[in-house]
Amino acid sequence: MIDPRILRDEPDRVRAAQAKRGLSDDVVDRALAADAARRTAIAVFEAKRSEQKALGAKIPKAAPEEKQQLLAQTKALAAEVKKAEAARSAAEEEWAEILKAIPNLAADEAPAGGEDDYTVLEHVGTPRDFAAEGFEPRDHVELGQLLGAIDIERGAKVSGSRFYFLTGVGAQLEFALINMALDQARAAGFTQVVAPALVRPRAMDGTGFLGQAADDVYRIDGEDLYLVGTSEVAMAAYHSDEILDAATLPRRYAAFSPCFRKEAGSHGKDTRGIIRVHWFDKVEMFVYTTVEESYAEHQRLLAWEKEFLDKLELAYRVIDTAAGDLGLSAIRKFDCEAWIPTQGRYRELTSTSNCTEFQARRLDIRVREEGQSKPVATLNGTLTAIPRTIVAILETHQQTDGSVRVPEALRPYLGGLDVLKPV
């Protein structure tokens, strides 16, 4: 959640941040009113409790005839204290719920607007001109069938729409990409993690995924557990309720996990192939650091994502996501979008977000520095999301006979294989 002091001291700043995301600022007024009601309820409770203690101190010293009267007053006052305590708890709960509904304040540098109002920061590489090469590119579905790499029909038969099997070289590609990503992360000082894909509600809520993204989350019926849409959720909660030593920061983790998404609201979008699916595997970078250092760390995460895409010899662009398209927790997000030849456009492959203190405040993760503790900053960044990365590799590096050239950096992870050949 945001720093309550900002809401109290700079409400207009919060209103401007809401407008930048395209959201109503009514929540600001409701939060301010709830905060005032909470403070009043706390004051009433403390006054009643103080009165109760003072009255209780008189009883042992009172004369017998006065003691009965004081005991009667104490009983009546106890009921008032209990009522005031309940009012205080209700006011605090209402205040907390409204405060949690306010997204993190988008960075000044983030473009205003919605999904289509991003800013292109750079283009890297040049998309292949298949027309100049004299052939029509096949899409990843056709290539996957030729290579015996992707089986969508049996995926749908077994699990339903937006599921798939990776078979043969498709499965080999997944493990190659995971191992290459983990090797790069380890070389950069990240601790490798295999993270759980099931988490308790606090982890999901603490990362902001039970807010605007709640409709896209799978909940296990009869269990107090959710399936994660990204290992960011588990890794953010990894140090929940802990105080970290400043000397140990930054703490960098590279976490592998399966990810599950309902893809709510995507009816009719990307129904062909494995661009938009309900399950996929991913290697996610996650960092704990100080707020002051988070901005530079965000640039480092982006650089590591670009390094990985460069190894895959893909043409891509980097965009600065508009405020209205940010997640609840992020102040700024960069996406790397690879060129997909048969779609004639760039599609998101990776993203990296700076969430500053937002998640740490919800999950009570602090850093001790010079004898004082304060919330840490959290950041996340995709190193590789497997299906879309496979799509980009197959379509970008295909050859006229349906074979696919393997990027040089990936070959050692495929046993030296330099070409994927049709079966």
NUKOL-397361 format. One record per residue: x, y, z of N, C-alpha, C in turn. Coordinates in steps of 0.02 Angstrom, whole numbers. Each point is the difference from the previous one (the first is absolute). Example, Ala and Ser with C-alpha at 12.3 -4.5 7.8 and 13.67 -1.06 7.14 Angstrom:
BEGIN
(doti (660 -284 390) (-45 59 0) (45 60 0))
(doti (-18 53 -36) (42 59 3) (-39 55 37))
END
This chain:
BEGIN
(doti (43 -60 0) (-43 60 0) (44 62 0))
(doti (-29 57 -16) (39 61 -2) (14 24 71))
(doti (48 45 7) (17 29 64) (-58 43 24))
(doti (-31 -15 57) (-58 40 24) (17 74 8))
(doti (64 15 14) (19 70 8) (-9 40 -64))
(doti (11 -33 -57) (-9 34 -64) (-74 18 -9))
(doti (-43 -47 19) (-72 12 -6) (-22 59 43))
(doti (26 2 61) (-19 53 47) (30 68 -19))
(doti (64 -1 -18) (36 62 -11) (-4 26 -72))
(doti (-9 -46 -48) (-1 19 -70) (-58 -33 -38))
(doti (-62 12 23) (-56 -34 -33) (-7 17 -74))
(doti (19 61 -19) (-5 19 -70) (49 -40 -44))
(doti (56 -18 30) (48 -43 -37) (-32 -68 -14))
(doti (-37 -27 48) (-33 -64 -10) (-56 7 -51))
(doti (-36 56 3) (-54 12 -50) (30 3 -71))
(doti (56 34 -7) (33 5 -65) (23 -68 -25))
(doti (24 -42 47) (22 -67 -19) (-58 -43 -23))
(doti (-58 8 33) (-60 -36 -22) (-20 21 -70))
(doti (1 65 -12) (-19 26 -66) (48 -26 -53))
(doti (64 -5 16) (50 -24 -48) (-14 -71 -21))
(doti (-28 -39 47) (-19 -69 -16) (-69 -5 -32))
(doti (-35 56 -4) (-67 0 -27) (-52 -25 49))
(doti (15 8 65) (-44 -23 53) (-33 58 37))
(doti (-57 -13 31) (-34 51 39) (40 17 62))
(doti (-5 63 22) (35 20 62) (-47 -1 60))
(doti (-60 -28 -9) (-47 -5 57) (30 -39 58))
(doti (42 -48 -16) (30 -42 52) (43 41 47))
(doti (27 56 -25) (43 42 42) (-42 32 55))
(doti (-58 28 -19) (-44 30 50) (-26 -52 49))
(doti (-16 -59 -25) (-24 -53 45) (54 -22 48))
(doti (61 -2 -24) (56 -20 42) (14 52 54))
(doti (-3 64 -19) (11 54 48) (-54 0 54))
(doti (-62 -11 -22) (-56 -3 49) (8 -60 46))
(doti (20 -57 -28) (10 -60 41) (58 9 49))
(doti (51 36 -21) (57 13 45) (-22 44 57))
(doti (-40 52 -15) (-25 44 53) (-44 -38 49))
(doti (-43 -43 -27) (-44 -40 43) (40 -48 43))
(doti (52 -29 -29) (44 -46 37) (34 36 58))
(doti (26 59 -13) (35 38 52) (-48 19 57))
(doti (-61 20 -20) (-50 17 51) (-17 -62 42))
(doti (-9 -57 -33) (-17 -62 36) (56 -21 47))
(doti (62 10 -21) (57 -16 43) (1 45 61))
(doti (-12 65 -11) (0 47 56) (-56 -15 50))
(doti (-59 -18 -25) (-56 -17 44) (17 -62 41))
(doti (27 -51 -32) (18 -61 35) (53 13 53))
(doti (51 37 -18) (54 13 48) (-25 41 60))
(doti (-46 47 -13) (-29 40 55) (-41 -44 47))
(doti (-41 -44 -30) (-41 -45 41) (45 -48 39))
(doti (52 -25 -32) (45 -47 33) (38 34 58))
(doti (19 62 -11) (34 39 52) (-47 12 60))
(doti (-62 16 -17) (-50 11 53) (-12 -64 40))
(doti (-1 -57 -37) (-10 -64 33) (58 -16 48))
(doti (61 13 -21) (58 -13 43) (-1 44 62))
(doti (-18 64 -10) (-2 47 57) (-52 -21 51))
(doti (-58 -21 -26) (-54 -22 44) (20 -63 38))
(doti (33 -46 -35) (22 -62 31) (50 12 56))
(doti (41 52 -8) (50 15 51) (-31 26 65))
(doti (-61 28 -6) (-34 28 59) (-32 -54 45))
(doti (-18 -55 -31) (-40 -50 37) (35 -28 62))
(doti (64 -19 -3) (32 -27 60) (3 49 58))
(doti (1 64 -15) (6 51 52) (-68 26 25))
(doti (-53 -20 -34) (-66 27 16) (-29 -29 65))
(doti (-40 40 33) (-37 -24 59) (-51 -51 -21))
(doti (-20 -45 45) (-47 -54 -18) (-64 26 -33))
(doti (-28 55 27) (-63 25 -28) (10 29 -71))
(doti (61 24 -15) (14 30 -66) (20 -54 -51))
(doti (28 -55 26) (28 -51 -45) (-53 -30 -46))
(doti (-60 -13 27) (-53 -29 -41) (-19 46 -58))
(doti (-3 64 15) (-17 49 -52) (54 1 -55))
(doti (64 -3 21) (56 0 -49) (-1 -64 -42))
(doti (-16 -56 32) (-3 -63 -38) (-55 2 -53))
(doti (-57 31 17) (-54 7 -48) (21 45 -58))
(doti (36 54 16) (25 45 -53) (51 -36 -44))
(doti (41 -42 32) (51 -37 -37) (-32 -48 -50))
(doti (-54 -33 22) (-35 -47 -44) (-30 37 -60))
(doti (-30 57 11) (-30 39 -55) (55 25 -47))
(doti (56 21 30) (55 28 -40) (33 -55 -42))
(doti (3 -61 28) (29 -56 -37) (-38 -13 -64))
(doti (-67 7 3) (-41 -9 -59) (15 54 -52))
(doti (10 62 25) (16 55 -46) (68 -10 -32))
(doti (48 -25 40) (68 -13 -27) (-4 -53 -55))
(doti (-37 -53 14) (-7 -54 -49) (-31 26 -65))
(doti (-51 42 7) (-32 29 -59) (48 46 -37))
(doti (38 40 36) (49 45 -31) (55 -39 -35))
(doti (20 -56 29) (52 -41 -30) (-24 -31 -66))
(doti (-63 -22 -1) (-29 -28 -61) (-5 53 -54))
(doti (-18 61 20) (-5 55 -48) (69 17 -28))
(doti (50 -2 44) (68 14 -22) (23 -53 -51))
(doti (-12 -64 15) (21 -55 -44) (-35 6 -68))
(doti (-65 16 1) (-37 7 -63) (26 58 -41))
(doti (16 56 33) (26 59 -35) (69 -14 -29))
(doti (41 -36 37) (67 -17 -25) (-4 -47 -60))
(doti (-46 -47 4) (-8 -48 -56) (-25 35 -63))
(doti (-48 46 9) (-26 37 -58) (55 43 -30))
(doti (39 33 42) (55 42 -24) (51 -42 -39))
(doti (18 -59 27) (49 -42 -33) (-24 -24 -68))
(doti (-64 -19 -4) (-28 -25 -63) (-2 54 -53))
(doti (-18 61 19) (-2 55 -48) (70 18 -22))
(doti (47 1 48) (69 17 -17) (30 -51 -48))
(doti (-18 -64 9) (26 -52 -44) (-29 5 -71))
(doti (-54 35 -8) (-31 7 -66) (35 53 -42))
(doti (44 39 30) (35 53 -36) (64 -30 -31))
(doti (8 3 -66) (60 -27 -31) (62 40 20))
(doti (58 -31 -12) (62 37 9) (0 61 -45))
(doti (34 52 21) (0 62 -38) (48 -5 -60))
(doti (-27 3 -59) (41 -8 -60) (57 52 -1))
(doti (57 -21 -25) (58 44 -4) (-15 58 -47))
(doti (32 57 13) (-9 58 -43) (19 -16 -72))
(doti (50 -45 -8) (24 -17 -68) (-48 -45 -38))
(doti (-44 -36 35) (-47 -46 -34) (-50 40 -41))
(doti (-12 -20 -63) (-49 36 -41) (-70 -4 30))
(doti (-39 52 -8) (-70 -2 22) (-41 -39 -51))
(doti (-58 -25 21) (-45 -32 -47) (-6 -74 11))
(doti (-28 -34 -51) (-15 -71 5) (46 -44 -41))
(doti (-25 -58 -18) (40 -52 -31) (36 23 -63))
(doti (-31 44 -39) (30 20 -63) (41 64 4))
(doti (11 25 61) (34 64 8) (73 -8 23))
(doti (28 -58 -12) (70 -12 18) (47 44 -42))
(doti (62 4 23) (53 35 -36) (52 -50 -21))
(doti (19 0 -63) (53 -45 -24) (68 32 17))
(doti (39 -36 39) (65 26 22) (56 -17 -49))
(doti (-3 -59 -30) (51 -18 -49) (-21 -62 -39))
(doti (29 -6 -60) (-6 -60 -40) (68 -34 -2))
(doti (1 -66 7) (62 -38 -2) (-7 -53 -54))
(doti (46 1 -47) (-2 -48 -55) (-51 21 -53))
(doti (4 -34 -57) (-45 14 -56) (-41 -61 -17))
(doti (-66 5 -3) (-41 -58 -19) (20 -27 -68))
(doti (0 -66 -6) (17 -32 -64) (-50 20 -54))
(doti (26 10 -60) (-42 15 -58) (-8 -65 -39))
(doti (-52 -38 16) (-9 -64 -32) (-16 8 -75))
(doti (-34 54 -17) (-16 11 -71) (64 7 -40))
(doti (49 35 28) (63 9 -35) (38 -66 -6))
(doti (-14 -46 47) (32 -65 -2) (-38 -49 -45))
(doti (-59 21 -22) (-36 -39 -49) (-44 -56 27))
(doti (-21 5 64) (-47 -51 24) (-47 29 53))
(doti (-57 -32 5) (-51 20 48) (13 -36 67))
(doti (7 36 54) (16 -33 63) (-60 -40 26))
(doti (14 -57 31) (-50 -40 33) (-10 26 71))
(doti (-60 -8 28) (-9 20 69) (25 -55 47))
(doti (3 15 64) (29 -48 47) (-40 -64 7))
(doti (-65 4 -14) (-42 -60 4) (21 -49 -54))
(doti (6 24 -62) (20 -43 -55) (71 -26 10))
(doti (45 45 22) (69 -20 12) (3 -52 56))
(doti (-40 11 53) (-1 -47 56) (-22 -69 -22))
(doti (-48 -3 -47) (-23 -65 -25) (54 -33 -43))
(doti (32 39 -43) (52 -27 -44) (58 -28 41))
(doti (17 35 54) (58 -20 41) (-18 -53 52))
(doti (-65 -15 8) (-22 -44 54) (13 31 68))
(doti (-8 67 4) (19 37 60) (-59 23 42))
(doti (-57 13 -32) (-58 28 35) (-62 -40 -21))
(doti (-37 -25 48) (-62 -38 -13) (-58 35 34))
(doti (-34 42 -38) (-55 39 28) (-65 -40 2))
(doti (-10 -43 -51) (-62 -39 -2) (-6 -46 61))
(doti (54 -34 17) (-3 -45 58) (-1 40 65))
(doti (30 59 0) (-5 44 59) (-72 18 14))
(doti (-37 16 -53) (-71 18 7) (-41 -61 20))
(doti (18 -58 -28) (-37 -62 16) (8 -17 74))
(doti (59 8 26) (15 -20 68) (-22 52 51))
(doti (12 64 -15) (-10 53 50) (-47 55 -20))
(doti (-17 6 -64) (-44 53 -23) (38 52 -41))
(doti (-36 52 -19) (30 52 -42) (55 36 38))
(doti (48 25 -38) (58 38 26) (47 -44 41))
(doti (-1 -66 -14) (50 -45 28) (36 -34 -58))
(doti (57 -31 14) (43 -27 -53) (48 -51 30))
(doti (29 -40 -43) (57 -41 18) (62 27 -37))
(doti (57 2 33) (64 9 -34) (30 -69 -5))
(doti (17 -21 -61) (25 -68 -11) (66 3 -38))
(doti (41 -52 7) (62 -4 -37) (43 62 9))
(doti (17 31 -57) (44 59 4) (-35 59 34))
(doti (-67 -1 3) (-36 52 36) (16 -4 74))
(doti (-2 -61 28) (17 -10 70) (74 16 12))
(doti (43 -21 -48) (71 16 6) (12 75 1))
(doti (-38 36 -41) (6 73 -2) (-17 31 68))
(doti (-53 -26 31) (-19 28 66) (57 -8 49))
(doti (27 -60 6) (53 -10 49) (63 38 -18))
(doti (13 7 -65) (59 38 -21) (-7 73 20))
(doti (-59 29 -11) (-12 70 17) (3 11 75))
(doti (-28 -47 38) (2 6 73) (72 -2 24))
(doti (39 -48 -24) (69 -7 23) (43 59 -21))
(doti (-12 26 -61) (38 58 -22) (-17 61 43))
(doti (-64 8 16) (-21 56 42) (29 -5 70))
(doti (-2 -60 29) (27 -9 68) (75 8 2))
(doti (35 -22 -53) (72 11 -2) (17 74 -3))
(doti (-37 37 -41) (12 72 -5) (-13 34 67))
(doti (-55 -20 32) (-18 30 65) (53 -16 53))
(doti (23 -62 1) (50 -19 50) (65 39 -11))
(doti (19 10 -63) (61 37 -16) (-6 73 22))
(doti (-62 25 3) (-12 70 21) (-10 6 75))
(doti (7 -56 36) (-4 3 73) (-67 -17 30))
(doti (-46 -26 -41) (-66 -18 25) (3 -69 35))
(doti (-41 -8 51) (-9 -65 32) (-56 -36 -36))
(doti (12 -61 -22) (-51 -38 -36) (-50 -29 49))
(doti (-63 1 -21) (-55 -23 43) (-50 -39 -42))
(doti (-26 -54 27) (-60 -32 -27) (-56 18 48))
(doti (-47 40 -25) (-51 29 44) (-66 -38 -3))
(doti (-38 -2 55) (-65 -33 -1) (-49 37 -45))
(doti (-43 -38 -32) (-50 29 -44) (-67 11 36))
(doti (-5 -24 62) (-59 10 41) (18 43 60))
(doti (-40 52 12) (15 45 55) (-64 16 39))
(doti (10 23 62) (-56 20 41) (-25 69 -21))
(doti (-61 18 22) (-30 64 -21) (44 60 16))
(doti (36 -1 57) (39 58 18) (54 15 -52))
(doti (31 -52 -27) (51 11 -51) (-30 30 -63))
(doti (-58 -25 -19) (-33 26 -60) (-24 71 10))
(doti (-30 13 58) (-24 68 15) (58 48 11))
(doti (53 -25 32) (57 43 15) (36 25 -61))
(doti (-4 -37 -55) (32 21 -62) (-48 39 -46))
(doti (-62 7 22) (-48 40 -39) (-39 -39 -51))
(doti (4 -67 2) (-34 -40 -51) (-72 -18 18))
(doti (-24 22 58) (-71 -9 15) (-37 65 -8))
(doti (32 49 -32) (-31 64 -15) (-27 -1 -70))
(doti (30 41 -44) (-25 5 -68) (11 -64 -40))
(doti (45 -44 22) (15 -61 -37) (-37 -61 27))
(doti (-45 10 47) (-32 -57 34) (-37 -46 -47))
(doti (-30 27 -52) (-38 -41 -47) (43 -48 -40))
(doti (66 12 0) (45 -42 -40) (35 -53 43))
(doti (-21 -6 63) (34 -44 47) (-41 -63 12))
(doti (34 -58 0) (-33 -63 17) (2 -11 75))
(doti (-58 -16 29) (-4 -18 71) (-18 -73 6))
(doti (32 -34 47) (-14 -72 10) (-61 -7 44))
(doti (-54 -29 -27) (-61 -10 38) (12 -44 61))
(doti (-26 22 57) (7 -38 61) (68 7 33))
(doti (43 40 -29) (67 11 29) (12 75 5))
(doti (38 21 49) (17 70 8) (64 14 -40))
(doti (-1 -18 -65) (59 5 -42) (-18 26 -69))
(doti (48 34 -31) (-7 26 -68) (58 -26 -43))
(doti (-13 -9 -64) (52 -15 -48) (31 66 -23))
(doti (66 5 0) (32 63 -18) (0 10 -75))
(doti (-4 63 -20) (7 18 -71) (71 18 -16))
(doti (42 6 52) (71 15 -7) (34 -16 67))
(doti (63 -22 -2) (35 -15 62) (16 64 39))
(doti (-13 58 -29) (5 63 37) (-39 -4 66))
(doti (-58 -34 -2) (-44 -4 59) (35 -37 57))
(doti (26 -59 -15) (34 -39 52) (64 35 23))
(doti (36 30 -47) (64 31 18) (-10 65 40))
(doti (-53 35 -12) (-14 61 40) (-16 -20 72))
(doti (-35 -56 7) (-19 -22 67) (55 -40 35))
(doti (54 -15 -36) (54 -41 27) (29 29 64))
(doti (8 66 2) (27 33 60) (-54 38 39))
(doti (-63 -19 -7) (-53 34 36) (12 -5 76))
(doti (-18 54 35) (7 4 73) (73 -6 23))
(doti (46 23 -42) (70 -3 18) (31 70 -3))
(doti (53 9 39) (41 61 -4) (67 -21 -28))
(doti (18 27 -57) (62 -18 -34) (55 48 20))
(doti (61 -25 0) (58 42 15) (18 38 -64))
(doti (10 65 6) (17 41 -58) (62 -25 -36))
(doti (46 -30 38) (63 -25 -30) (-12 -58 -47))
(doti (-59 -33 5) (-14 -58 -43) (-36 20 -65))
(doti (-15 64 -7) (-36 23 -60) (50 23 -54))
(doti (-18 -8 -64) (-63 -30 -24) (1 -76 6))
(doti (-59 -29 12) (-8 -72 -3) (-34 -16 -66))
(doti (35 -38 -42) (-25 -14 -67) (-14 -75 -7))
(doti (-60 -16 -23) (-21 -69 -9) (-23 -10 -73))
(doti (16 -59 -27) (-26 -20 -65) (-42 -63 11))
(doti (-65 7 -6) (-46 -53 21) (-34 -32 -60))
(doti (2 -66 -2) (-38 -38 -49) (-66 -23 30))
(doti (-54 5 -37) (-63 -29 21) (-47 -6 -59))
(doti (-48 -46 3) (-56 2 -46) (-45 58 19))
(doti (-35 28 -49) (-43 58 11) (-69 -16 -31))
(doti (-52 25 33) (-68 -16 -21) (-42 64 -3))
(doti (-33 10 -56) (-41 61 -9) (-65 -18 -35))
(doti (-55 28 25) (-65 -12 -32) (-5 33 -68))
(doti (39 52 -11) (-5 41 -60) (-70 28 -7))
(doti (-26 24 57) (-66 31 0) (0 61 -45))
(doti (-53 8 -38) (-4 58 -44) (36 -8 -66))
(doti (28 -60 -12) (38 -10 -62) (-39 -41 -51))
(doti (-66 -6 9) (-41 -39 -46) (10 25 -72))
(doti (18 -47 -44) (10 17 -70) (70 26 -16))
(doti (42 11 51) (68 25 -13) (49 -58 0))
(doti (44 -1 -50) (54 -49 -3) (-26 -71 12))
(doti (-52 -18 -36) (-28 -67 9) (41 -54 -36))
(doti (43 20 -45) (42 -47 -36) (69 -3 32))
(doti (22 -61 14) (69 -8 23) (9 9 75))
(doti (62 18 18) (19 1 71) (23 70 22))
(doti (-27 51 -32) (16 69 21) (-34 15 67))
(doti (-64 -18 6) (-38 16 60) (-31 -64 27))
(doti (29 -25 56) (-19 -66 25) (-16 3 75))
(doti (-30 -53 25) (-19 -3 71) (57 -23 45))
(doti (50 -33 -29) (56 -25 40) (65 7 -41))
(doti (52 22 34) (66 3 -32) (52 1 55))
(doti (62 -15 -19) (56 2 47) (41 63 -12))
(doti (31 24 54) (34 65 -5) (58 3 50))
(doti (52 36 -19) (54 18 46) (-7 75 14))
(doti (-10 17 63) (-14 69 21) (55 25 46))
(doti (26 59 -14) (47 33 45) (-39 39 52))
(doti (23 -4 62) (-33 38 53) (53 29 46))
(doti (-8 64 18) (52 36 37) (-30 36 60))
(doti (35 -4 57) (-13 42 58) (58 50 5))
(doti (-16 64 5) (52 50 8) (-30 61 35))
(doti (37 54 5) (-26 61 30) (-39 39 -53))
(doti (-45 42 22) (-37 42 -47) (47 43 -41))
(doti (50 28 34) (47 45 -34) (37 -36 -57))
(doti (15 -64 11) (38 -38 -50) (-45 -33 -52))
(doti (-66 0 12) (-45 -38 -43) (-2 25 -72))
(doti (9 64 -9) (-4 28 -68) (58 -24 -44))
(doti (60 -1 28) (57 -26 -37) (-6 -75 -9))
(doti (-27 -35 50) (-9 -72 -5) (-51 -17 -55))
(doti (-50 42 -8) (-49 -10 -53) (34 1 -69))
(doti (46 46 -9) (37 3 -64) (44 -62 -8))
(doti (28 -25 54) (41 -61 -4) (-42 -60 -21))
(doti (-60 -6 29) (-44 -55 -19) (-17 2 -74))
(doti (-14 60 -25) (-14 8 -71) (61 -21 -41))
(doti (59 19 21) (61 -18 -37) (9 -76 -2))
(doti (-16 -34 55) (6 -74 0) (-51 -32 -46))
(doti (-60 28 -3) (-50 -25 -47) (23 9 -72))
(doti (26 58 -15) (25 14 -68) (58 -47 -18))
(doti (44 -12 48) (57 -45 -12) (-25 -69 -21))
(doti (-53 -23 33) (-26 -67 -16) (-31 0 -70))
(doti (-38 51 -18) (-30 3 -66) (52 8 -55))
(doti (54 37 16) (55 7 -48) (31 -68 -15))
(doti (8 -42 51) (28 -67 -10) (-43 -42 -46))
(doti (-65 13 0) (-47 -37 -42) (-5 30 -70))
(doti (36 55 -11) (5 32 -67) (-70 20 -25))
(doti (-38 31 45) (-67 22 -18) (-1 75 -13))
(doti (-44 21 -44) (-14 72 -8) (-54 19 50))
(doti (11 53 38) (-48 18 51) (1 75 13))
(doti (-50 24 36) (-1 69 21) (-13 2 75))
(doti (18 56 30) (-11 11 71) (-51 56 7))
(doti (-52 -11 39) (-50 52 10) (-5 19 74))
(doti (-17 62 12) (-15 26 66) (-76 -3 7))
(doti (-25 -46 40) (-72 -13 5) (-37 60 30))
(doti (-57 16 -29) (-40 57 26) (-28 -16 69))
(doti (-13 52 38) (-22 -7 70) (-63 -42 6))
(doti (-47 8 -46) (-62 -37 4) (7 -74 -15))
(doti (58 -21 -25) (12 -70 -15) (48 -32 50))
(doti (17 37 52) (43 -27 53) (-41 -44 47))
(doti (33 -49 30) (-32 -38 53) (-11 44 61))
(doti (-39 -25 47) (-16 38 60) (63 21 38))
(doti (52 -42 0) (59 11 42) (53 43 -32))
(doti (2 5 -65) (57 29 -36) (-5 76 -7))
(doti (58 33 5) (2 71 -16) (23 10 -72))
(doti (36 -50 -27) (24 5 -69) (15 -70 -25))
(doti (-13 -12 -64) (12 -66 -29) (27 7 -71))
(doti (53 -38 -14) (28 -3 -68) (-17 -69 -28))
(doti (-25 -2 -62) (-12 -63 -35) (49 -7 -58))
(doti (26 -61 -10) (37 -15 -60) (-46 -41 -45))
(doti (-12 24 -60) (-47 -32 -46) (37 -24 -62))
(doti (-4 -64 -14) (35 -29 -58) (-44 4 -62))
(doti (33 6 -57) (-36 2 -64) (-22 -71 -17))
(doti (-65 -8 -14) (-28 -65 -20) (-18 5 -74))
(doti (39 -30 -44) (-7 11 -72) (-70 -11 -28))
(doti (-33 -56 18) (-65 -14 -31) (-55 45 27))
(doti (11 33 56) (-49 48 26) (16 71 -21))
(doti (61 10 -25) (20 66 -24) (0 53 55))
(doti (14 -21 61) (1 48 56) (43 -26 57))
(doti (13 45 46) (39 -18 59) (-47 -26 55))
(doti (23 -53 35) (-39 -29 54) (44 -6 63))
(doti (-31 12 57) (37 0 63) (32 -68 14))
(doti (65 1 15) (35 -60 22) (21 5 73))
(doti (22 60 20) (21 9 69) (-25 68 25))
(doti (-3 6 67) (-16 65 30) (37 5 66))
(doti (14 61 20) (32 11 65) (-32 60 34))
(doti (-16 -8 64) (-37 51 37) (37 19 64))
(doti (-3 64 16) (23 25 65) (-62 12 43))
(doti (-5 -37 56) (-59 6 43) (15 41 63))
(doti (59 29 5) (23 38 58) (-24 -34 65))
(doti (-31 37 46) (-18 -28 66) (-68 -33 1))
(doti (-37 2 -55) (-70 -19 -1) (-13 -70 27))
(doti (36 -50 -27) (-10 -69 21) (29 -11 70))
(doti (57 32 14) (34 -10 65) (-44 26 57))
(doti (-37 54 -10) (-45 25 52) (-55 -50 14))
(doti (-27 -31 -51) (-53 -49 10) (26 -64 33))
(doti (61 -19 -17) (28 -63 24) (46 10 60))
(doti (7 61 23) (41 17 59) (72 -25 -8))
(doti (33 24 -52) (70 -15 -13) (39 65 7))
(doti (47 0 47) (36 61 16) (75 -11 -3))
(doti (36 55 -3) (73 -1 2) (23 41 60))
(doti (48 -26 38) (28 37 56) (62 36 -23))
(doti (-1 66 10) (55 42 -23) (12 54 53))
(doti (61 3 27) (19 49 50) (-49 -1 60))
(doti (-17 -60 21) (-42 -8 60) (-74 9 -11))
(doti (-20 17 -61) (-71 10 -15) (-22 -49 -54))
(doti (-65 -16 -1) (-25 -45 -52) (-50 38 -44))
(doti (-1 -18 -63) (-47 30 -48) (-14 -51 -54))
(doti (-56 8 -37) (-17 -49 -52) (53 -3 -55))
(doti (12 -60 -25) (45 -8 -57) (-38 15 -64))
(doti (37 0 -55) (-31 4 -66) (4 -69 -33))
(doti (-49 -18 -40) (1 -63 -37) (-6 15 -74))
(doti (35 -41 -40) (-1 6 -72) (-5 -70 -30))
(doti (-29 -5 -59) (-4 -64 -35) (14 8 -73))
(doti (23 -53 -32) (13 3 -72) (3 -69 -30))
(doti (-35 -10 -56) (-1 -64 -34) (66 -11 -36))
(doti (30 -59 12) (59 -17 -40) (-21 -40 -61))
(doti (-44 -49 11) (-29 -34 -58) (-68 -29 19))
(doti (-50 14 -40) (-66 -32 3) (-2 -47 -60))
(doti (-3 -64 13) (18 -51 -50) (-41 2 -65))
(doti (-67 -4 3) (-36 -6 -64) (13 58 -49))
(doti (-5 61 24) (10 56 -46) (72 3 -26))
(doti (48 -20 43) (69 -1 -23) (9 -51 -55))
(doti (-31 -59 8) (3 -51 -53) (-33 25 -64))
(doti (-56 34 6) (-33 29 -58) (47 46 -38))
(doti (33 45 36) (45 49 -32) (59 -35 -33))
(doti (28 -50 34) (58 -36 -29) (-20 -37 -64))
(doti (-54 -38 3) (-21 -39 -59) (-15 45 -59))
(doti (-39 52 11) (-20 42 -57) (58 43 -26))
(doti (43 24 44) (55 43 -22) (53 -38 -37))
(doti (17 -61 22) (57 -36 -27) (-19 -57 -46))
(doti (-62 0 -25) (-21 -53 -46) (35 5 -67))
(doti (2 -57 -34) (30 -3 -67) (-51 -27 -50))
(doti (16 4 -63) (-50 -15 -52) (-29 -71 4))
(doti (40 -47 24) (-24 -70 3) (-37 -17 64))
(doti (-13 51 42) (-36 -12 62) (47 -15 59))
(doti (64 -3 -13) (48 -9 55) (10 67 34))
(doti (33 -1 58) (11 61 39) (72 2 22))
(doti (34 55 -15) (70 9 21) (1 16 75))
(doti (43 -33 37) (5 10 72) (49 58 13))
(doti (-20 51 37) (46 54 17) (64 -28 32))
(doti (57 28 -16) (64 -28 20) (5 -9 76))
(doti (-24 50 37) (6 -4 74) (-41 -56 30))
(doti (-52 -22 -36) (-44 -52 26) (25 -71 -16))
(doti (45 -5 -49) (22 -66 -23) (31 -44 54))
(doti (42 27 44) (29 -44 52) (-54 -32 45))
(doti (-57 33 6) (-54 -25 43) (-44 -51 -36))
(doti (13 -9 -66) (-35 -49 -40) (48 -53 -25))
(doti (54 -11 38) (49 -51 -19) (37 15 -63))
(doti (7 65 -16) (37 20 -60) (-43 2 -63))
(doti (-64 -13 6) (-45 1 -58) (-3 69 -30))
(doti (11 6 -65) (-1 65 -32) (-61 13 -43))
(doti (-36 -54 -17) (-61 6 -40) (-52 -48 26))
(doti (-61 24 9) (-57 -43 16) (-32 -20 -66))
(doti (-5 -65 -12) (-22 -24 -66) (-70 -31 5))
(doti (-39 8 -55) (-67 -31 -1) (5 -75 9))
(doti (-51 -28 34) (-2 -72 11) (-45 -34 -51))
END
